[in-house]
C-alpha cells in the first residue's frame, strides 16, 4: 500500500531528465514560430527607416499618407522626418512611426 522512499527515489532519476524534454521542445518551437520572425521583421523595418529620403511617399502608423520633404539630422531632431501631408502642410514625424513606404524615389547619380 505504501511506497518506500528508496523505491520512489530510484524511479525518479531518469524521469527528471525526460520531464525537461517537452519544455525544451516547446521553447524551440516558440523560438522558430514567434521570436525569430519578429526579429526579422524588426530588422527589415529598421532598414526601411534608415533608407528614407526626400521624395518618398510614406504611411505613418496613424494612417497619414504623405511625402517626405526633409530628413532631419540635427542633435535635437535626430530620428525625425518632415512629411508633407497636403499642399503647404508639413508635419514632423518620428522615423520609427513610419509603417510603410508606398513609392520609393530613385537616388540621383
C-alpha positions, 0 to 999 in steps of 0.5 A: 500500500505504501511506497518506500522512499528508496523505491520512489527515489530510484524511479525518479532519476531518469524521469527528471531528465525526460520531464525537461524534454517537452519544455525544451521542445516547446521553447524551440518551437516558440523560438522558430514560430514567434521570436525569430520572425519578429526579429526579422521583421524588426530588422527589415523595418529598421532598414526601411527607416534608415533608407528614407529620403526626400521624395518618398511617399510614406504611411505613418502608423496613424494612417497619414499618407504623405511625402517626405520633404526633409530628413532631419539630422540635427542633435535635437531632431535626430530620428525625425522626418518632415512629411508633407501631408497636403499642399503647404502642410508639413508635419514632423514625424518620428522615423520609427512611426513610419509603417510603410513606404508606398513609392520609393524615389530613385537616388540621383547619380 
